[in-house]
Amino acid sequence: MAKKHILVIEDELDMAELIALRLKKEGYAVEVANDGGDGLRLAQASPPDLVILDLMLPGMSGTDIAQKIRNDPRTASVPIIMATAKSEESDVVVGLHLGADDYVTKPFSMSVLAARVAAVLRRSAGSGGNGKGTVKVGPINIDRDRHEVAVDGKQVQLTLTEFRLLAALAAARGRVLSRNQLIDQAIGMDAVVTDRTIDVHLTSLRRKLGDGRKYLKTVRGVGYRMAVDADEAD
């Protein structure tokens, strides 16, 4: 089996070396970039299985890199773990808005980072959620085998977490899922989670679904559900 390819974009040389050594020890193929622009070029030239991305970088900021990765069809679904010294909840929310799938703050132990990497890759491997095949809800078509979503026939680029949220809500067939249930099914209890995590991801998901966004319903004080037909969506 081919090794999972991880791209580490980190300007602190000692930190980058420590991360690379630990992940290689865990059996991953690791590539390192110490400059933002170089990191983005590597990601686009050979899309990795996961990116570990620092926010404070020379050449191009981590936020700009995350946006470009998410806006490029070649890399839109590549999981991102942000590793940064910024630890305020507002910083975490910004990272989630940009499409981060997890978030670790410096200083962190290499064992914790390795566990986070393994957890995100597991979620990526199981990104179709429970069951296989295609689910259609109104204009939204969810192909769980190919990890593809289309609205009115036009493909939509979603992050891993956004896809898993949508698949979980569609599989619930109109039932309300609490935020904790969505965290468990779509993100995993071992990820970094704030009170606003699910809300941030759902806001981004609605924006990307265009006309299909009306099928995602907020149940105040409880959670979210997905309308099952056009009459219910209106």
N, C-alpha and C positions, 0 to 999 in steps of 0.2 A: 504494500500500500504506500502510495506517495506521501511524503511528509507534508503537513500543513505549512503553508507559506505565510509568515508573519512579517510585516513591514513595521519597523520601529522608527518613528520620526521624533528625534530627541537631540537637542543641541548640547546638552551636558555630556561630554565625552565619557566620563566615568560612569554616569548613570546609564547611558546607552550601552556601554560595554557590560555592565552588570546584568541588565535586562537581557541582552543577547546571549550571554553565557548561561543564564538560568533557563531561558527558553530552549536553547540548543540541548541542554541537559535533559529537558522534558521531551525531547524528540522532534522539535519543530525545526524547519528551515527558516533562518532568520536573516533579514536584510536590514541594514541600518542606514539612515540618512540623518545628517547633522544640520541640514539646512532645509527650510520649508519648501523652497522651490524644487530642490533636488528630490525631496520626498514625494511631492506631487507627481513629478515626472516618472519616478519609479512606479508609483501606484497606477498611473495610466498606461505605462509601457507593458507592465505585467501585473494585472490586478491580483493582489494577495488574497488570502483567505481571511485575514484580519489585519487591521491597522491599530497600532498603539501610538497615539498622537499627543504630543505636548502642545499646550496652547501658546506658550511664549517662545517663539522661534525667530531666528534671523531669516531674512529673505522674504518670508511670507508667514503670516500668523497662522496658528492652528485653526482659528475660526474660519479664515479664508480657505484653508485646505479642506476642512470638513465640508464647507458649502460646495466647493468644486467637485469633491468626490461624490457627493450626493446628487449633483446636477449632471454628472456624466453617466450615460447609460451603461458604460463598461464597468463602472465601479459603484453604481448607486446602491447595490444591495450588500456591499462589503461591510461587515461589522466594524465599528470603531469603538475602541476604548480610549477615553481621554485620560491622560496622566498629567497632572498639573499641581502646582502649589496653591492654586485658588480653591478655597474650600467653602465659601459662603453659599447658601442655598441659591441665591440669585445666579451665581456662576454655574452651579449644577444645572439650573433651569435653562440657561443660555446654551450649555452643552447639549442638552436634550433637544432643544429647539433646532439645533444645527444637525441633529441626526445621530448623536452619540448613542451607543447601545449600552454602555456602562461608563463608569467614572471612578477613577482612583486618585486620591490626593497624596501629594508628597509631604513628608516621607512615608513610604509604604514598604512593607516587607516583600521580598521577591516571592515568598510562598503565597502570599495573598494575591499578588499579580498573576502568578501561574494558575491559581485556582480560578480567578476571574476569566482568564484567557480560555481555560478548559470549559468553563460554564457557557461562555458566549459561543464558542465553537460547537458545543452540544446543541445549543438552541438553533444555531445556523443549520446544523445537519438535520434537525427535526423541524425545520421552519414551516412545513406544511401543516403542522398541528396534528390533531388526532384524525385518522382516516386519510384517504387519498382521493384523487380525482378532482373534478371541477364542481364548484358551487356557484350558482347564479342567483343573485338577489337584485331584482329590478334591473337596472342597466349595468350592475357591477358583476363582472365575471372573475372568479377567483380560481386559478389553476394551482392547486396545492402540490402537484407533482413537479411542475416547472417553476414554481415560486413566481408566478406572473399574475398581474391584476390588470384588467381592462375595464373602462367605463365607456359604454356606447361604442364598443369596438376599438377604442383608442387605448393603447397600453399606458399604464401609469407606473412611474418608478417609486417604489416604497422602500423604506429601510426595513431591515430584518424585524425590528420591534413593531413597526407599523403593520407589516404583513401579518405577523402573528396575532396582533390585536384584532385585525379585520377578520382573519380566519376563525378566531375564537368566538367573536360576536356572531358571525354567520353560522357557525356550528351550533350555537345556542338556540337558533330558530325562534327568535322573538323573546326568549327569556332574558330577564335582567341579570347582568353580571356585575357584582360589586367591584370596587376598585381592587380589593384584596384578591378576588378571584382572577381578575385580569392580570394583576401583577404575577400571580402564581402561574397562570397559563401562558402568558405572552412574554414575560420578562424573566421570571424566576426569582425565588426568594433570596438567592445569593447575589443579586445585582444591587447596585446603589439605587436606593429609592427614596424620594422625598414625597411629601403630601401632594405635590402638584405633578408628579411624574406622569401618571396616566392622563391627566387633563392636558398636559403639554403635548403628549403623543397624539391624543385624539384630535386636538386642535389642528395639528399638522396634517393628520390623516384626512380630516374633513376638507381642508384646503386643497389637497391633492385630488380628492375624488370628484371635484366639480359638481355636476348635477346629481351625482350619486350621494352627496353629503347629507341630503335630507333623510336618507335611510338610517343614519346614525342618530339615535335618540338618547338624550340625557334624561335620566330619571332622578330628579333632585333628591339629594340626601341618601341615595341608594347606589347608583352606578350608571351603567349604560346598557343599551340593548339595540338590536338591529331590527328595523321594520321588515316584515316579511312580504309585503306587497305595496303597490303604488298608492292604494287608498289609505293605508296606514301611515305611509311616508308623508303624505300631504298634510 
